[in-house]
Amino acid sequence: MSKVMQKSKGERYQTSFGGVGIFQIVLVDVGAYGRNSDGGIFMLSKLGKGLDRKQLNVPPCSALPETTNIAPFVILGDEAFPLKEYLMRPYPGKQLDDDSKRIYNYRHYRGRRTYNRGESTNLEDPSTLQNLTMQGGNASQQAFQVREMFKDFFNSTIGKLSWQNEVI
């Protein structure tokens, strides 16, 4: 689902676009004890502030495969994180009013699960979708548009997986 920086050295991963690439994955665990949310802690971290201020060396936006749709590189967060142009989160359960949003969420979770484990996942093995109900409050219109672009791509003839409609 998300685009990941491709490196010359790293592990082999099957992408959700159906290809195989070499990726170096850098993970940061931003959890903490207490009542602070992971999303809040992340946004106050150096990484979160750097991304928000566009001060990091993030690759420029590029076209989604076989399209002219220009998309940013994104991080896949869960419902605890805010929706940002560079940080995607799933649609909340109360907004899952059509299958295209359910498919987006499914692909979002598949991407998170694939890269969370730091190992390859067989993307041809469908699983069930979890229905989340939380939503962040102050997302920009651009952030919503980026998520919509990925949603539309995952539901297009170019970006869809042959079995995705069977698992939602």
N, C-alpha and C positions, 0 to 999 in steps of 0.2 A: 504494500500500500504506500508506504512512504518511500521517498527516495533517500538513499544512504550514500555517504561519500565513498567512492570506490578508491581503494588504495592498491599499490602494487604488491604489498605483502599483507597477508591475513588469512582468514579462513574462507572456505567456500560455502556459500549460502544460496539456496534456491530462492529467487525473488517471487513476489506475488504476481509479477507480470509474466511468469512462466520461464524466465531465463535463469541462468546460473551466473553468479558474479563472485568476485573476490572482495570482501569487505573487512575493514578493520573497525571494530565496534568499541567505542569508549563509553562506559557506563558510569554514572554517578548516582549513588544512593543518597537521596536528600531527605531521608526520614530522620525524625528526632523524637525524643520523649515528650510527653506532655500533651497539651491541647492544641498545639499548632498543627495546621494541616501540611501535608507534603507539598501541596501547591504553593502555600504561603511561604514555606521555608525555601522552596526552590526560587521563587521570585525575589527573595531577599539575598540569595546566594550570589557570589561573583558571577557564576555562569548565567543565572537568571537575569541579573542586571545587565550583563554584557550582551546577551541576546536581545533584551528589551531595548537597549540603547543602540543596537546595531553596531557594536564595537568589536565583534568577533570576526574572525576570518571564515565566514560561512560561504560556501560556493554560491555563485549567482544563480538566480532562478533559471530553469531550463524547461524545455517542452516535455510534456508527458509523452510516453512512447507512441509513435505513429500518429501524433496530433500536432496542432499548432498551439495548443493550450500551454501557456507558460505558467509553471508552478514553482513555488519556493521549496527548498529542502525543509522538512518538518521533523519535529520530535513527536512521538506518539505518547500522549499522556492518558491517564485514566480520569474518572469523574472528579477527582480531587484537584485537578489542575485547571487553570483558566484557559479558555479558548483564545489563542493568539495567532497571528499570521504564521508564526514559526512553531506553534505548539497546538497540535490537534487533540481534541477530546471527542468521545462518542456523543451522539445525540442522546439526550435524556429520554427515559421511557415514555414520558408524557408527550413527547414530540414524534414518537415512532408511529406516525399516522399513515405511512405508506411503505411499501416493500423496498423502495430505493434507499430509504434511511436505514432500514434494517440491514440491508446489504452493506451499506457503508460501515455500520457498526461491526458487522461480522468481519469485514476485511480489516478494520481498525484493530479489533481484538486479535485477529490472526497475526497481524504484523507485530503487535506488542508481544504476543506469546513467542513468536519466532525469535525476536531479538532479545527479549528478556532472558531467555535461557542461554544465550550465547552459543547456540548450536543450531544446526540445520533442523528444520521441521519439514516433514513431508506435507506439502501444501495440497496434495491430491487427496488427503484424508480429511473429509469434512467433519465438523463437530457442531454442537448446538450453540446458539447465541444466548448470551446472558443479557437480561433486560435491566438496564440501569435507570434510575429515576432522578439523579441529581443533575443540576445545571449551574454553570458559573454565571455571574451576573453582568459584568461590564465588558463583554467582548466587543471589539470594533466591528464595523460593517465589513471591513476587509477580511477579518478573520473568518466571519461567517461565509464570505464569498470563496475563500480558499477551501473551506470544508465542502461547500457546495460543488466546487470544481472537482474535487476528488470523488465526491458522491456521484456526480454525473459521469465521470470517467469510469468508475467501477461498475456502472450500470450500462455503459455503452458497449457496442459490439466489439470494439477494440480492447477495452479494459476489463470486460467481465470474465469470470471463470466459468467453465462449462457447467459446474455443479452447484454454483453459489445459490441459485434459487431454491434448491432442494433442502438447504440447511437452515433457512430462516423461518 
